[in-house]
Amino acid sequence: MTGHARVAMIAFPVPLFAYTIDATRLLLDVMDIWLPDLKYGNDACAKRLSGIDMYWTVLTRNLKFIHDAMILPGHASLVIRHLVMPGHVDCCSVPIIEWIAKHLPLAMVNIMGQYRPQHDVLVHPAEYKEIARRPSRDEIESVRSRASTLGITWRPVS
């Protein structure tokens, strides 16, 4: 996650990769923009593909906390970046979009289709067969269509 902080009216990016609710609470007054990445729509895919425990559980908790604080005047904007992964529309993208529509109605979403295989995927393509390719146009468009159907603001930030 990346955000922009205000210190003496100077904006600078602040990378945030793992944090607690207490840390988030401290940052609420200095962040102008929250720009988190939400790639996986469940803990199982996050663990298998990136080795991350409790990904969905922690990120959704923190995003809901940030979103609810945004209701107060003068608080930051929330723009969620979602990278469409090949073969992960039903298990990841759709649950993410549906969760955002239900729990984060003030958030904007940047639906990104530029995934390309890198690192371990290139070295061990058989282990990562479903993501050893770029997402298809149909996969990307199906996620964007679902977001539009649910009323999510995504076009202005894509």
N, CA, C and O of each residue as an XYZ file, in Angstrom:
632
protein
N       0.847     -1.154      0.000
C       0.000      0.000      0.000
C       0.893      1.216      0.000
O       1.934      1.234      0.656
N       0.490      2.221     -0.728
C       1.212      3.479     -0.754
C       0.224      4.582     -0.474
O      -0.942      4.499     -0.862
N       0.675      5.587      0.183
C      -0.150      6.756      0.430
C       0.705      7.992      0.277
O       1.914      7.898      0.063
N       0.084      9.141      0.385
C       0.811     10.399      0.368
C       0.584     11.085      1.699
O      -0.556     11.221      2.144
N       1.649     11.514      2.332
C       1.555     12.163      3.633
C       1.803     13.655      3.487
O       2.492     14.102      2.569
N       1.227     14.416      4.412
C       1.429     15.857      4.449
C       2.280     16.198      5.657
O       1.909     15.894      6.791
N       3.399     16.818      5.422
C       4.232     17.333      6.494
C       4.690     18.704      6.035
O       5.379     18.830      5.023
N       4.309     19.724      6.774
C       4.651     21.097      6.405
C       4.260     21.376      4.957
O       4.994     22.028      4.214
N       3.098     20.874      4.575
C       2.534     21.084      3.241
C       3.387     20.496      2.122
O       3.276     20.931      0.976
N       4.212     19.543      2.421
C       4.997     18.841      1.409
C       4.427     17.435      1.286
O       4.306     16.719      2.280
N       4.081     17.048      0.077
C       3.530     15.705     -0.136
C       4.653     14.753     -0.518
O       5.510     15.077     -1.340
N       4.634     13.588      0.083
C       5.605     12.566     -0.279
C       4.968     11.200     -0.081
O       4.118     11.035      0.793
N       5.375     10.212     -0.889
C       4.779      8.879     -0.762
C       5.261      8.167      0.497
O       6.402      8.326      0.932
N       4.361      7.385      1.062
C       4.670      6.588      2.248
C       4.289      5.147      1.938
O       3.099      4.841      1.858
N       5.260      4.251      1.760
C       4.909      2.852      1.492
C       4.440      2.161      2.773
O       5.073      2.268      3.824
N       3.337      1.465      2.661
C       2.757      0.755      3.801
C       2.448     -0.658      3.355
O       1.539     -0.871      2.553
N       3.177     -1.609      3.855
C       2.994     -2.972      3.390
C       2.253     -3.850      4.383
O       1.507     -4.740      3.975
N       2.437     -3.625      5.656
C       1.722     -4.387      6.674
C       1.586     -3.472      7.878
O       2.560     -2.866      8.325
N       0.402     -3.380      8.385
C       0.208     -2.471      9.494
C      -0.997     -2.894     10.312
O      -1.852     -3.658      9.863
N      -1.035     -2.376     11.517
C      -2.117     -2.696     12.435
C      -3.157     -1.587     12.398
O      -2.935     -0.532     11.803
N      -4.279     -1.830     13.032
C      -5.296     -0.790     13.149
C      -4.732      0.407     13.909
O      -5.040      1.548     13.562
N      -3.921      0.179     14.928
C      -3.326      1.292     15.679
C      -2.431      2.144     14.781
O      -2.473      3.372     14.856
N      -1.626      1.510     13.940
C      -0.780      2.256     13.010
C      -1.635      3.013     12.004
O      -1.329      4.157     11.668
N      -2.681      2.401     11.531
C      -3.588      3.054     10.587
C      -4.225      4.278     11.231
O      -4.312      5.337     10.610
N      -4.664      4.136     12.458
C      -5.295      5.250     13.179
C      -4.331      6.439     13.263
O      -4.751      7.584     13.094
N      -3.059      6.182     13.522
C      -2.063      7.251     13.603
C      -1.873      7.958     12.264
O      -1.593      9.157     12.224
N      -2.023      7.219     11.177
C      -1.789      7.787      9.846
C      -2.994      8.525      9.266
O      -2.848      9.258      8.288
N      -4.163      8.348      9.840
C      -5.369      8.938      9.264
C      -5.272     10.446      9.076
O      -5.777     10.971      8.083
N      -4.646     11.146      9.990
C      -4.587     12.604      9.911
C      -3.494     13.135      8.997
O      -3.462     14.334      8.717
N      -2.606     12.285      8.528
C      -1.528     12.770      7.670
C      -1.601     12.238      6.241
O      -0.831     12.674      5.385
N      -2.494     11.322      5.975
C      -2.579     10.744      4.633
C      -3.607     11.494      3.793
O      -4.748     11.677      4.217
N      -3.200     11.926      2.604
C      -4.113     12.556      1.652
C      -4.804     11.513      0.794
O      -6.000     11.608      0.516
N      -4.041     10.523      0.382
C      -4.550      9.491     -0.522
C      -4.073      8.133     -0.021
O      -2.886      7.935      0.235
N      -5.002      7.214      0.112
C      -4.666      5.821      0.398
C      -4.730      5.092     -0.940
O      -5.756      5.140     -1.618
N      -3.666      4.430     -1.323
C      -3.571      3.762     -2.619
C      -3.131      2.310     -2.423
O      -2.021      1.939     -2.806
N      -3.996      1.494     -1.830
C      -3.622      0.101     -1.579
C      -3.779     -0.774     -2.819
O      -4.604     -0.500     -3.691
N      -2.981     -1.820     -2.879
C      -3.141     -2.867     -3.884
C      -3.973     -3.975     -3.259
O      -3.693     -4.412     -2.143
N      -4.980     -4.422     -3.963
C      -5.798     -5.550     -3.510
C      -5.819     -6.546     -4.662
O      -6.631     -6.435     -5.580
N      -4.925     -7.512     -4.601
C      -4.717     -8.448     -5.703
C      -5.497     -9.742     -5.534
O      -6.074    -10.251     -6.494
N      -5.517    -10.276     -4.317
C      -6.129    -11.584     -4.085
C      -7.450    -11.440     -3.342
O      -7.558    -10.666     -2.391
N      -8.449    -12.189     -3.784
C      -9.772    -12.136     -3.174
C     -10.005    -13.184     -2.115
O     -11.140    -13.393     -1.687
N      -8.946    -13.846     -1.684
C      -9.063    -14.847     -0.616
C      -7.671    -15.146     -0.074
O      -6.661    -14.883     -0.728
N      -7.641    -15.697      1.125
C      -6.363    -16.010      1.765
C      -5.627    -17.160      1.081
O      -4.396    -17.188      1.074
N      -6.369    -18.112      0.504
C      -5.732    -19.290     -0.101
C      -4.883    -18.910     -1.313
O      -3.747    -19.370     -1.431
N      -5.408    -18.084     -2.214
C      -4.631    -17.672     -3.391
C      -3.427    -16.832     -2.977
O      -2.345    -16.986     -3.546
N      -3.596    -15.955     -2.005
C      -2.484    -15.125     -1.529
C      -1.370    -15.987     -0.952
O      -0.191    -15.728     -1.190
N      -1.741    -16.995     -0.205
C      -0.748    -17.885      0.404
C      -0.026    -18.705     -0.665
O       1.200    -18.814     -0.653
N      -0.795    -19.277     -1.584
C      -0.201    -20.148     -2.597
C       0.682    -19.380     -3.575
O       1.757    -19.859     -3.937
N       0.249    -18.202     -4.008
C       0.972    -17.485     -5.054
C       2.009    -16.493     -4.525
O       2.996    -16.213     -5.205
N       1.797    -15.964     -3.330
C       2.732    -14.972     -2.794
C       3.276    -15.308     -1.412
O       4.097    -14.566     -0.872
N       2.826    -16.421     -0.836
C       3.328    -16.816      0.473
C       2.883    -15.913      1.609
O       3.566    -15.822      2.629
N       1.746    -15.242      1.448
C       1.262    -14.286      2.445
C       0.139    -14.909      3.265
O      -0.854    -15.384      2.714
N       0.305    -14.901      4.578
C      -0.737    -15.384      5.484
C      -1.735    -14.267      5.785
O      -1.357    -13.102      5.904
N      -2.985    -14.624      5.903
C      -4.062    -13.723      6.326
C      -4.184    -12.459      5.465
O      -4.589    -11.412      5.969
N      -3.848    -12.542      4.203
C      -3.873    -11.395      3.288
C      -5.256    -10.746      3.253
O      -5.405     -9.568      3.576
N      -6.256    -11.518      2.860
C      -7.616    -10.999      2.712
C      -8.153    -10.520      4.060
O      -8.769     -9.458      4.148
N      -7.923    -11.286      5.077
C      -8.422    -10.967      6.407
C      -7.889     -9.619      6.895
O      -8.659     -8.786      7.371
N      -6.595     -9.404      6.780
C      -5.978     -8.170      7.275
C      -6.305     -6.985      6.379
O      -6.685     -5.923      6.872
N      -6.161     -7.153      5.070
C      -6.410     -6.019      4.177
C      -7.856     -5.549      4.216
O      -8.108     -4.345      4.265
N      -8.802     -6.464      4.194
C     -10.199     -6.022      4.218
C     -10.533     -5.338      5.542
O     -11.286     -4.365      5.559
N      -9.988     -5.829      6.639
C     -10.200     -5.169      7.937
C      -9.666     -3.743      7.901
O     -10.356     -2.811      8.315
N      -8.437     -3.569      7.409
C      -7.818     -2.247      7.383
C      -8.502     -1.314      6.391
O      -8.689     -0.133      6.680
N      -8.872     -1.831      5.235
C      -9.548     -0.991      4.246
C     -10.901     -0.514      4.750
O     -11.283      0.632      4.513
N     -11.620     -1.374      5.436
C     -12.914     -0.980      6.011
C     -12.709      0.112      7.058
O     -13.485      1.066      7.116
N     -11.684     -0.016      7.873
C     -11.375      0.995      8.881
C     -11.056      2.337      8.221
O     -11.572      3.371      8.645
N     -10.213      2.330      7.191
C      -9.851      3.554      6.469
C     -11.090      4.166      5.832
O     -11.330      5.366      5.965
N     -11.868      3.356      5.150
C     -13.068      3.838      4.475
C     -14.028      4.489      5.462
O     -14.544      5.576      5.201
N     -14.268      3.842      6.581
C     -15.201      4.387      7.565
C     -14.701      5.710      8.136
O     -15.508      6.579      8.468
N     -13.391      5.878      8.257
C     -12.823      7.142      8.731
C     -12.950      8.238      7.679
O     -13.000      9.419      8.023
N     -13.004      7.859      6.390
C     -13.128      8.842      5.307
C     -14.462      9.566      5.343
O     -14.592     10.642      4.759
N     -15.443      9.009      6.006
C     -16.753      9.640      6.075
C     -16.651     10.981      6.795
O     -17.467     11.874      6.566
N     -15.654     11.124      7.663
C     -15.451     12.378      8.377
C     -14.896     13.424      7.416
O     -14.044     13.098      6.589
N     -15.358     14.680      7.503
C     -14.869     15.734      6.598
C     -13.357     15.913      6.696
O     -12.776     15.837      7.778
N     -12.744     16.149      5.561
C     -11.323     16.439      5.519
C     -10.407     15.239      5.497
O      -9.186     15.394      5.472
N     -10.969     14.050      5.506
C     -10.108     12.871      5.486
C      -9.791     12.466      4.053
O     -10.376     12.985      3.102
N      -8.878     11.555      3.918
C      -8.263     11.184      2.649
C      -9.198     10.460      1.694
O     -10.286     10.014      2.058
N      -8.730     10.365      0.465
C      -9.399      9.579     -0.560
C      -8.832      8.166     -0.549
O      -7.695      7.938     -0.136
N      -9.644      7.226     -1.010
C      -9.236      5.826     -1.084
C      -9.383      5.361     -2.526
O     -10.489      5.328     -3.066
N      -8.263      5.003     -3.143
C      -8.245      4.474     -4.502
C      -7.588      3.101     -4.422
O      -6.399      2.991     -4.122
N      -8.359      2.065     -4.689
C      -7.861      0.695     -4.585
C      -7.382      0.230     -5.954
O      -8.116      0.307     -6.939
N      -6.160     -0.248     -6.004
C      -5.610     -0.777     -7.251
C      -5.826     -2.283     -7.256
O      -5.392     -2.989     -6.346
N      -6.507     -2.766     -8.301
C      -6.712     -4.214     -8.426
C      -6.105     -4.699     -9.729
O      -6.508     -4.275    -10.813
N      -5.133     -5.589     -9.614
C      -4.478     -6.190    -10.771
C      -5.204     -7.481    -11.110
O      -5.198     -8.428    -10.323
N      -5.828     -7.521    -12.279
C      -6.539     -8.722    -12.721
C      -5.503     -9.793    -13.048
O      -4.628     -9.602    -13.892
N      -5.626    -10.921    -12.358
C      -4.701    -12.037    -12.551
C      -5.345    -13.068    -13.475
O      -6.525    -13.380    -13.313
N      -4.596    -13.603    -14.441
C      -5.165    -14.616    -15.328
C      -5.598    -15.847    -14.540
O      -4.880    -16.323    -13.660
N      -6.776    -16.349    -14.869
C      -7.285    -17.537    -14.195
C      -7.801    -17.282    -12.790
O      -8.142    -18.227    -12.080
N      -7.865    -16.025    -12.375
C      -8.287    -15.694    -11.012
C      -9.439    -14.692    -10.985
O      -9.614    -13.969    -10.004
N     -10.209    -14.651    -12.041
C     -11.355    -13.740    -12.059
C     -12.413    -14.200    -11.062
O     -12.871    -13.406    -10.240
N     -12.806    -15.466    -11.122
C     -13.884    -15.957    -10.253
C     -13.477    -16.052     -8.788
O     -14.284    -15.760     -7.905
N     -12.251    -16.452     -8.520
C     -11.829    -16.650     -7.121
C     -11.279    -15.383     -6.480
O     -11.284    -15.268     -5.254
N     -10.812    -14.440     -7.268
C     -10.186    -13.239     -6.699
C     -10.863    -11.940     -7.138
O     -11.343    -11.185     -6.293
N     -10.908    -11.669     -8.442
C     -11.423    -10.380     -8.910
C     -12.886    -10.155     -8.558
O     -13.240     -9.098     -8.036
N     -13.732    -11.127     -8.834
C     -15.165    -10.954     -8.546
C     -15.412    -10.778     -7.048
O     -16.147     -9.865     -6.673
N     -14.835    -11.609     -6.171
C     -15.033    -11.359     -4.737
C     -14.522     -9.988     -4.280
O     -15.135     -9.353     -3.422
N     -13.415     -9.535     -4.844
C     -12.890     -8.211     -4.493
C     -13.885     -7.133     -4.893
O     -14.239     -6.282     -4.078
N     -14.337     -7.162     -6.137
C     -15.266     -6.149     -6.636
C     -16.562     -6.168     -5.831
O     -17.086     -5.114     -5.470
N     -17.071     -7.347     -5.553
C     -18.314     -7.445     -4.781
C     -18.120     -6.949     -3.349
O     -19.007     -6.297     -2.799
N     -16.981     -7.247     -2.743
C     -16.716     -6.785     -1.384
C     -16.595     -5.264     -1.344
O     -17.130     -4.620     -0.443
N     -15.892     -4.692     -2.320
C     -15.751     -3.235     -2.381
C     -17.121     -2.583     -2.536
O     -17.424     -1.610     -1.845
N     -17.946     -3.106     -3.429
C     -19.279     -2.526     -3.639
C     -20.101     -2.537     -2.356
O     -20.830     -1.586     -2.073
N     -19.986     -3.592     -1.595
C     -20.784     -3.728     -0.371
C     -20.220     -2.924      0.801
O     -20.982     -2.326      1.561
N     -18.899     -2.905      0.956
C     -18.284     -2.352      2.165
C     -17.571     -1.014      1.986
O     -17.348     -0.306      2.968
N     -17.207     -0.650      0.751
C     -16.419      0.567      0.520
C     -17.045      1.443     -0.566
O     -16.381      1.727     -1.563
N     -18.279      1.876     -0.415
C     -18.947      2.602     -1.497
C     -18.300      3.935     -1.866
O     -18.553      4.443     -2.958
N     -17.478      4.517     -1.000
C     -16.809      5.779     -1.319
C     -15.487      5.582     -2.053
O     -14.893      6.548     -2.531
N     -15.031      4.359     -2.144
C     -13.731      4.082     -2.769
C     -13.835      4.081     -4.289
O     -14.867      3.730     -4.859
N     -12.744      4.483     -4.928
C     -12.591      4.321     -6.365
C     -11.681      3.119     -6.582
O     -10.895      2.758     -5.706
N     -11.795      2.505     -7.751
C     -10.999      1.315     -8.043
C     -10.292      1.496     -9.379
O     -10.907      1.885    -10.372
N      -9.013      1.213     -9.392
C      -8.244      1.191    -10.627
C      -8.092     -0.275    -11.014
O      -7.282     -0.994    -10.429
N      -8.865     -0.715    -11.993
C      -8.817     -2.105    -12.462
C      -7.727     -2.192    -13.526
O      -7.851     -1.627    -14.612
N      -6.667     -2.904    -13.195
C      -5.483     -2.937    -14.044
C      -5.351     -4.288    -14.742
O      -5.560     -5.337    -14.133
N      -5.010     -4.249    -16.000
C      -4.868     -5.471    -16.780
C      -3.452     -5.734    -17.241
O      -3.247     -6.537    -18.151
N      -2.469     -5.085    -16.646
C      -1.102     -5.189    -17.149
C      -0.255     -6.276    -16.506
O       0.970     -6.248    -16.625
N      -0.879     -7.234    -15.829
C      -0.102     -8.344    -15.258
C       0.694     -9.037    -16.357
O       0.206     -9.235    -17.469
N       1.927     -9.401    -16.023
C       2.733    -10.239    -16.909
C       3.549    -11.177    -16.038
O       3.988    -10.793    -14.954
N       3.755    -12.389    -16.496
C       4.505    -13.373    -15.705
C       5.930    -12.893    -15.423
O       6.617    -12.387    -16.312
N       6.359    -13.060    -14.176
C       7.695    -12.655    -13.749
C       8.244    -13.662    -12.747
O       7.516    -14.533    -12.269
N       9.499    -13.544    -12.439
C      10.188    -14.250    -11.354
C       9.918    -15.756    -11.353
O      10.196    -16.438    -12.340
N       9.376    -16.277    -10.245
C       9.168    -17.724    -10.099
C       8.261    -18.303    -11.181
O       8.405    -19.466    -11.557
N       7.343    -17.505    -11.674
C       6.427    -17.992    -12.716
C       7.212    -18.358    -13.973
O       6.888    -19.341    -14.639
N       8.229    -17.586    -14.298
C       9.047    -17.877    -15.478
C       9.995    -19.048    -15.232
O      10.288    -19.819    -16.146
N      10.465    -19.175    -14.012
C      11.404    -20.245    -13.672
C      10.689    -21.584    -13.515
O      11.224    -22.625    -13.894
N       9.473    -21.555    -12.955
C       8.699    -22.772    -12.680
C       7.289    -22.655    -13.270
O       6.315    -22.658    -12.518
N       7.159    -22.553    -14.588
C       5.837    -22.327    -15.179
C       4.827    -23.434    -14.889
O       3.628    -23.161    -14.833
N       5.271    -24.658    -14.704
C       4.329    -25.748    -14.416
C       3.656    -25.558    -13.056
O       2.493    -25.925    -12.888
N       4.370    -24.990    -12.088
C       3.802    -24.749    -10.754
C       2.794    -23.603    -10.756
O       1.897    -23.547     -9.915
N       2.955    -22.703    -11.699
C       2.117    -21.502    -11.744
C       1.384    -21.408    -13.080
O       1.259    -20.331    -13.662
N       0.906    -22.548    -13.548
C       0.336    -22.620    -14.893
C      -0.751    -21.572    -15.141
O      -0.785    -20.950    -16.203
N      -1.646    -21.374    -14.153
C      -2.772    -20.464    -14.390
C      -2.351    -19.004    -14.498
O      -3.085    -18.194    -15.062
N      -1.172    -18.652    -13.963
C      -0.728    -17.259    -14.079
C       0.515    -17.120    -14.960
O       1.193    -16.093    -14.913
N       0.813    -18.130    -15.752
C       1.976    -18.099    -16.638
C       1.630    -17.458    -17.982
O       2.245    -17.755    -19.007
N       0.649    -16.586    -17.954
C       0.228    -15.856    -19.162
C      -0.337    -14.512    -18.722
O      -0.570    -14.275    -17.537
N      -0.547    -13.655    -19.682
C      -1.203    -12.374    -19.388
C      -2.708    -12.603    -19.298
O      -3.212    -13.560    -19.886
N      -3.441    -11.752    -18.580
C      -4.895    -11.905    -18.560
C      -5.468    -11.610    -19.940
O      -4.964    -10.749    -20.662
N      -6.512    -12.322    -20.294
C      -7.144    -12.097    -21.596
C      -7.995    -10.830    -21.557
O      -8.362    -10.340    -20.488
N      -8.291    -10.325    -22.716
C      -9.175     -9.156    -22.824
C     -10.533     -9.466    -22.200
O     -11.123     -8.620    -21.528
N     -11.026    -10.692    -22.427
C     -12.311    -11.092    -21.842
C     -12.262    -11.085    -20.318
O     -13.219    -10.658    -19.673
N     -11.156    -11.553    -19.734
C     -11.033    -11.547    -18.273
C     -11.071    -10.116    -17.728
O     -11.781     -9.830    -16.765
N     -10.316     -9.242    -18.341
C     -10.268     -7.848    -17.888
C     -11.634     -7.189    -18.053
O     -12.120     -6.519    -17.141
N     -12.245     -7.378    -19.206
C     -13.548     -6.756    -19.459
C     -14.634     -7.311    -18.555
O     -15.551     -6.580    -18.181
N     -14.555     -8.586    -18.196
C     -15.576     -9.144    -17.305
C     -15.486     -8.514    -15.916
O     -16.512     -8.298    -15.272
N     -14.282     -8.219    -15.451
C     -14.117     -7.557    -14.149
C     -14.633     -6.121    -14.230
O     -15.344     -5.667    -13.334
N     -14.286     -5.416    -15.281
C     -14.766     -4.038    -15.445
C     -16.283     -3.987    -15.577
O     -16.934     -3.095    -15.032
N     -16.834     -4.943    -16.298
C     -18.288     -5.010    -16.453
C     -18.973     -5.253    -15.116
O     -19.987     -4.628    -14.807
N     -18.417     -6.162    -14.326
C     -18.992     -6.446    -13.003
C     -18.916     -5.208    -12.113
O     -19.862     -4.907    -11.385
N     -17.803     -4.496    -12.169
C     -17.660     -3.261    -11.387
C     -18.704     -2.232    -11.810
O     -19.315     -1.582    -10.962
N     -18.909     -2.083    -13.105
C     -19.917     -1.137    -13.600
C     -21.311     -1.533    -13.150
O     -22.093     -0.688    -12.717
N     -21.623     -2.820    -13.252
C     -22.935     -3.323    -12.832
C     -23.193     -3.023    -11.361
O     -24.323     -2.721    -10.977
N     -22.156     -3.106    -10.541
C     -22.299     -2.873     -9.100
C     -22.191     -1.397     -8.717
O     -22.306     -1.052     -7.540
N     -21.972     -0.524     -9.703
C     -21.919      0.910     -9.433
C     -20.598      1.412     -8.878
O     -20.544      2.487     -8.280
N     -19.543      0.652     -9.068
C     -18.226      1.061     -8.570
C     -17.622      2.098     -9.511
O     -17.665      1.942    -10.731
N     -17.058      3.157     -8.932
C     -16.360      4.166     -9.724
C     -14.983      3.626    -10.067
O     -14.125      3.485     -9.195
N     -14.780      3.327    -11.329
C     -13.471      2.824    -11.748
C     -12.965      3.516    -13.003
O     -11.751      3.593    -13.195
N     -13.819      4.010    -13.844
C     -13.381      4.623    -15.101
C     -12.465      5.838    -14.917
O     -11.455      5.937    -15.614
N     -12.782      6.770    -14.000
C     -11.926      7.954    -13.876
C     -10.501      7.665    -13.417
O      -9.619      8.502    -13.613
N     -10.253      6.518    -12.817
C      -8.915      6.228    -12.308
C      -8.224      5.141    -13.105
O      -7.127      4.721    -12.735
N      -8.821      4.674    -14.177
C      -8.208      3.597    -14.957
C      -7.517      4.138    -16.183
O      -6.945      3.372    -16.958
